[in-house]
Amino acid sequence: MSDHYYSRTPQTESDRKVYEAVLAGRTFRFVTDTGVFSKTGVDYGSRVLIDAMEFAADAKVLDVGCGYGPIGLAAAVKAPAGHVTMVDVNERAVQLSTENAALNHIDNVTVVQSDLYEAVTDMRFDVILTNPPIRAGKETVHRIFEEAVSLLVPGGSIWVVIQKKQGAPSAFAKLEMLYASVREITKDKGYRIFRAVKEPSVKE
């Protein structure tokens, strides 16, 4: 199998770098490495998602496919009274996210190695965030949408960034099949931000 950023154990030789980025109104330093997504700095799609995403200050948030951590750590800044769980199948990404949380003095996060949601099936979240692994294939991307439903609290939402040319129309259609409401929040340079909301609980 070729070595991808969604490999469990990347085989490429380590070549660590440090980059700075301004996200959620503050400057972060990120250690990156070979074998992880967007190793040369925070990708444009993640930046568009971070700028768009909104949730309560005490939200319980899940970042699926966290890479070295920009989305999840920015979410932790936006939810200072909440908690962010960050998961990735890639053990190198998990190590980097853990390091980057400490490097940026962010302690309201937990980083876990997990193949999609396998390690968090007993947890429930107000918000799920994902810059899905397009190269892993449409089936994997749609599984992220499908399996998120049972992990969200009633009225909870999943935020997705995806490029139009990489399947945004089919992603939007899939979300509409699964969620009570789906909106395109913004678009920028071909990237689309979708927010899909789970059906609220029905009061007796």
C-alpha positions as CSV (number, residue, x, y, z in Angstrom):
1,M,0.0,0.0,0.0
2,S,1.3,3.4,-0.8
3,D,2.0,5.8,2.0
4,H,-0.8,8.4,2.4
5,Y,-1.6,10.9,5.1
6,Y,-4.4,8.6,6.1
7,S,-2.0,5.7,6.6
8,R,-2.0,4.4,10.2
9,T,1.8,4.3,10.4
10,P,3.5,6.5,7.9
11,Q,6.8,5.0,6.6
12,T,8.2,8.2,5.1
13,E,11.3,9.5,6.8
14,S,10.6,12.2,9.4
15,D,11.5,15.7,8.4
16,R,10.0,18.0,11.1
17,K,9.4,21.7,10.5
18,V,7.8,24.5,12.5
19,Y,5.3,27.0,11.0
20,E,3.4,29.9,12.3
21,A,-0.2,30.7,11.4
22,V,-2.8,33.2,12.6
23,L,-6.1,31.4,13.3
24,A,-9.2,32.3,15.3
25,G,-7.6,35.6,16.1
26,R,-4.3,34.3,17.6
27,T,-0.9,33.2,16.4
28,F,-0.2,29.5,16.6
29,R,3.1,27.6,16.1
30,F,2.7,24.2,14.6
31,V,5.2,21.4,14.3
32,T,4.6,19.4,11.1
33,D,6.2,16.4,9.5
34,T,6.2,14.3,6.4
35,G,3.4,11.7,6.2
36,V,0.7,14.1,7.4
37,F,-1.8,16.3,5.6
38,S,-0.6,19.8,4.5
39,K,2.8,19.4,6.0
40,T,4.0,22.8,4.6
41,G,1.5,24.9,6.5
42,V,-2.2,25.3,7.2
43,D,-4.1,24.6,4.0
44,Y,-6.6,27.1,2.6
45,G,-9.7,24.9,3.1
46,S,-8.9,24.5,6.8
47,R,-8.5,28.3,7.1
48,V,-11.9,28.9,5.5
49,L,-13.6,26.4,7.9
50,I,-11.9,27.9,10.9
51,D,-13.0,31.4,9.9
52,A,-16.6,30.2,9.3
53,M,-17.3,27.8,12.2
54,E,-19.4,29.1,15.1
55,F,-20.5,27.3,18.3
56,A,-21.1,27.9,22.0
57,A,-18.1,28.7,24.2
58,D,-18.9,25.6,26.2
59,A,-19.4,23.2,23.3
60,K,-18.2,19.6,23.2
61,V,-16.4,19.4,19.8
62,L,-14.9,16.6,17.8
63,D,-12.3,17.2,15.0
64,V,-12.3,14.1,12.7
65,G,-9.0,13.7,10.8
66,C,-7.3,16.3,12.9
67,G,-3.8,16.0,11.2
68,Y,-1.3,18.1,13.2
69,G,-4.1,20.0,14.8
70,P,-5.0,23.4,13.3
71,I,-8.8,23.0,13.2
72,G,-9.1,21.3,16.6
73,L,-6.8,23.7,18.3
74,A,-8.5,26.7,16.8
75,A,-11.8,25.2,17.9
76,A,-10.5,24.9,21.5
77,V,-9.7,28.7,21.4
78,K,-13.3,29.3,20.2
79,A,-14.7,27.1,22.9
80,P,-12.7,28.1,26.0
81,A,-15.2,26.7,28.4
82,G,-15.7,23.5,26.3
83,H,-13.6,20.6,25.2
84,V,-12.3,19.4,21.9
85,T,-11.6,15.8,21.1
86,M,-9.2,15.4,18.2
87,V,-8.9,12.0,16.3
88,D,-6.8,10.8,13.4
89,V,-5.9,7.3,12.1
90,N,-2.3,8.5,11.5
91,E,-0.2,8.0,14.6
92,R,2.3,10.7,13.5
93,A,-0.5,13.2,13.2
94,V,-1.8,12.2,16.7
95,Q,1.7,12.8,18.1
96,L,2.0,16.1,16.4
97,S,-1.4,17.3,17.6
98,T,-0.5,16.4,21.1
99,E,2.8,18.3,20.8
100,N,1.1,21.3,19.2
101,A,-1.5,21.5,21.9
102,A,1.3,21.8,24.5
103,L,3.3,24.1,22.3
104,N,0.4,26.6,22.1
105,H,-0.6,26.2,25.8
106,I,-4.0,24.7,25.0
107,D,-5.3,22.2,27.6
108,N,-9.0,21.8,26.8
109,V,-8.3,19.1,24.2
110,T,-7.9,15.4,24.1
111,V,-6.0,13.7,21.2
112,V,-6.8,10.1,20.3
113,Q,-5.6,7.7,17.6
114,S,-8.8,6.5,15.9
115,D,-9.9,5.0,12.6
116,L,-12.7,7.5,11.9
117,Y,-14.9,7.3,15.0
118,E,-13.9,3.9,16.4
119,A,-12.4,5.3,19.6
120,V,-15.2,7.7,20.4
121,T,-18.4,5.7,19.7
122,D,-19.5,6.0,23.4
123,M,-19.2,9.9,23.3
124,R,-21.6,12.6,22.2
125,F,-20.8,16.0,20.8
126,D,-22.4,19.3,20.1
127,V,-20.3,19.9,17.0
128,I,-18.3,17.7,14.7
129,L,-15.7,19.4,12.4
130,T,-14.1,17.8,9.4
131,N,-11.8,18.6,6.5
132,P,-12.4,15.1,5.1
133,P,-9.7,13.0,3.5
134,I,-10.7,13.3,-0.1
135,R,-7.9,11.0,-1.3
136,A,-9.3,8.2,0.8
137,G,-12.3,8.1,-1.5
138,K,-16.0,9.1,-1.6
139,E,-17.1,6.1,0.4
140,T,-14.9,7.2,3.4
141,V,-16.0,10.8,3.1
142,H,-19.7,9.7,3.2
143,R,-19.0,7.4,6.1
144,I,-17.9,10.4,8.1
145,F,-21.2,12.1,7.4
146,E,-23.3,8.9,8.1
147,E,-21.6,7.9,11.3
148,A,-21.6,11.4,12.7
149,V,-25.3,11.4,13.1
150,S,-25.3,9.0,16.1
151,L,-22.5,10.9,17.8
152,L,-24.2,14.3,17.7
153,V,-26.6,15.4,20.4
154,P,-30.1,16.3,19.1
155,G,-29.7,19.7,17.4
156,G,-26.0,19.2,17.1
157,S,-24.2,20.0,13.8
158,I,-21.4,18.8,11.6
159,W,-19.3,21.4,9.7
160,V,-17.6,20.3,6.5
161,V,-15.1,21.9,4.1
162,I,-14.9,20.5,0.6
163,Q,-13.9,21.8,-2.8
164,K,-16.5,22.0,-5.5
165,K,-14.2,20.1,-7.9
166,Q,-13.6,17.4,-5.3
167,G,-17.3,16.5,-4.8
168,A,-19.0,19.3,-3.0
169,P,-22.4,18.8,-4.9
170,S,-22.6,15.1,-4.0
171,A,-21.5,15.8,-0.4
172,F,-24.2,18.4,0.0
173,A,-26.8,15.9,-1.4
174,K,-25.6,13.2,0.9
175,L,-25.8,15.5,3.9
176,E,-29.4,16.4,2.9
177,M,-30.3,12.7,3.1
178,L,-29.0,12.4,6.6
179,Y,-29.7,15.7,8.4
180,A,-32.7,17.9,9.3
181,S,-31.2,20.9,7.6
182,V,-28.2,21.7,5.5
183,R,-26.8,25.1,4.6
184,E,-23.9,26.3,2.6
185,I,-22.4,28.8,5.1
186,T,-19.8,30.3,2.8
187,K,-17.6,29.7,-0.3
188,D,-14.1,30.9,-1.0
189,K,-11.8,30.0,-4.0
190,G,-13.8,26.9,-4.8
191,Y,-14.1,25.7,-1.2
192,R,-17.5,25.2,0.3
193,I,-18.4,25.2,4.0
194,F,-21.5,23.2,4.8
195,R,-23.3,23.0,8.2
196,A,-25.7,20.1,8.7
197,V,-27.9,20.0,11.7
198,K,-29.3,16.9,13.4
199,E,-33.0,16.8,14.1
200,P,-33.7,18.4,17.5
201,S,-35.3,16.2,20.1
202,V,-39.1,16.3,20.2
203,K,-40.5,17.7,23.5
204,E,-43.3,15.7,25.1
